[in-house]
Amino acid sequence: MIFKDYYKILELETNKVTMEQIKTAYREQAKKYHPDVNVKDKFSEERFKDINEAYRILSQGPSKRKYDRMWNSHVGNKKKKQEYEETKKSIDTVFADFFNMFFGNIKQQNDEEKIKTSKKNPPIKGENVETEITITVEQAFYGISKKISLRTVDGKMKTFSVKVPAGIRNGEKIRLIGQGKIGYNGGKNGDLFIRIQIEANKKFELIGYDLYTSLYLTPSEAALGTRVNLEGIDDTISIFVPAGIASGEKLKIPQKGYKDGKGERGDLTAIVKIVVPKELTNEEKKLYEKLKEISKFNPRTA
């Protein structure tokens, strides 16, 4: 058995690195060669053991300083490295010195040493994953169950069933515990966070807890006033339209908006839009012409 280049195992080019760089390199290599990702790959399994061993030594100040002295002699100094490789001097002795430097006599290892070793390889929680799904205002109001498919680290597609609760807020996240990336050294898996995007449609727009909808009126209804039925999100509401209302004006219906999570609701606001017919019957045309003659109303000077 020969000297192991722990920096090379972690794909670090030099020993002039910080503890944070060592930790980052360890995480990257552990993910790459983890047995759960490389099933039945003997090389990856052995590599994973070396990665853990390298991190155990380099993540501790005292053991790293001891190792660096040996690393400088075998790797840092090319001349010494070349002499070492050419002469192949005393491999067993080198290994014995190397082993005793960090591990001591096997017979002297006890339960306390095992506990220390486990502390040097702390469990690492897997990374969280975040994605987004889009639903309608109605689906958000009533709640819905949806299925989403995501690609896992091994390239396979996995389907998740997501239950969106009624009254969820726009931008709110749903958390699926343990459905993120895998953990290492016994660490828990990360979580999957699903951000909810509520999109406006032709019927409703959600702003805060308030709903906005359009109220279409004929010119005569707007001029004379009327009572109309307005379709809310969960029922039909009869509202009074005052005479002389103009396009763009708003009629507010309290407590008919979106759920606020406290048993109350926001408001429903109807935005007036006066619609002029594109085609007129002969009789309608005559009436409009007559109205034009007798009316003194001019919106451009009013």
Salt bridges, closest charged atoms under 4 A:
GLU11 OE2 - LYS32 NZ 3.98
ASP36 OD2 - HIS34 ND1 3.69
GLU46 OE2 - LYS49 NZ 3.76
ASP50 OD1 - LYS4 NZ 3.10
GLU53 OE2 - LYS4 NZ 3.65
ASP68 OD2 - LYS64 NZ 2.89
GLU112 OE2 - LYS116 NZ 3.88
GLU127 OE2 - LYS31 NZ 2.14
GLU127 OE1 - LYS181 NZ 3.82
GLU130 OE1 - LYS173 NZ 3.07
GLU130 OE2 - ARG195 NH2 3.09
ASP191 OD2 - LYS125 NZ 3.63
ASP191 OD2 - ARG175 NH2 2.74
ASP234 OD2 - ARG265 NH1 2.75
ASP235 OD2 - LYS256 NZ 2.80
